């Protein structure tokens, strides 16, 4: 195991800089997810850590050793790719053993390591099969097994679940997290799927346009987003956002957004006239059974089983509310929505930075 340190790392393609001076400390044994939209630089950063992409400036160290000029095979890392990259003509055993065979390790040691990895990944009964005889999930486990047998200091995962169906992705998320808990190997995992990040990570690093927007635990970045981008990117259904201006009503601070008066906590540190973006997550916008709350008209009701998602028109703005109550609502019905005052997010309109709500 080893810590990974990235210091002021930059990457340019010609005159175009795509990674802008990233600083990141990944603790030994942690599971860190690099999360962001396509083109944000997350895969480029992972490939620079792996040595598959040269850095333009800065320093990367693994286990206290600077690896800028080291070949990937000398960095003590193992990488699992989006495509399984298995050898079709080799059995599962030979696919997993291949790197050790290249190093001319003793056959007894190779068999011991493959059998150990296969037992962890539930592949023991598939060792004689070929990749074409396996399901997508089994192939991905073989790719993981090939990485495990190397006993690396760091695991690198580049969107490994993208080619799997929804049910299999859920299963593999659990398997990868359980594998990490068992091996405690430092893991860096790239994904654009915020559900993967939330369910698997110890620490999430959210990137945009080659820069880090926020670093924190899954619930920290969800409950206290540093800016508007993070608030919008993390969460499903997405956060409700309304542009407005701070005002006072009956001595209490509110946000006026068109004809809507949005309540704030009495302790909100805002100033009258301040231009803000008012955010409330769907699960914190509660349908009210009395006349209090914001009046809205139901557009669509989506029962999901555990929850009901209510999409409604709030003075021309579509918002989403989530409830576990079995409400009987139809399109066109009037509904009152009550924001939880201690769960409101405020952002500065000009900078997008979070304000104390």
Secondary structure, DSSP 8 states (H G I E B T S, - for coil): ---EEEEEEEEEETTEEEEEEEEEEE-TT-EEEEE--TTSSHHHHHHHHHTSS--SEEEEEETTEE-TTS-GGGTTEEEE-SS----TTSBHHHHHHHHHHHTT--HHHHHHHHHHHHHHTT-GGGTTSBGGGS-HHHHHHHHHHHHHTT--SEEEEESTTTTS-HHHHHHHHHHHHHHHHHH--EEEEEES-HHHHHHH-SEEEEEETTEEEEEE-HHHHHHS-SBHHHHHHS-SS--EEEEEEEEEETTEEEEEETTEEEE--TT----TT-EEEEEE-GGGEEEESSS-SEEEEEEEEEE-SS-EEEEEEETTEEEEEEESS-----TT-EEEEEE-GGG-EEEETTT-BEE--
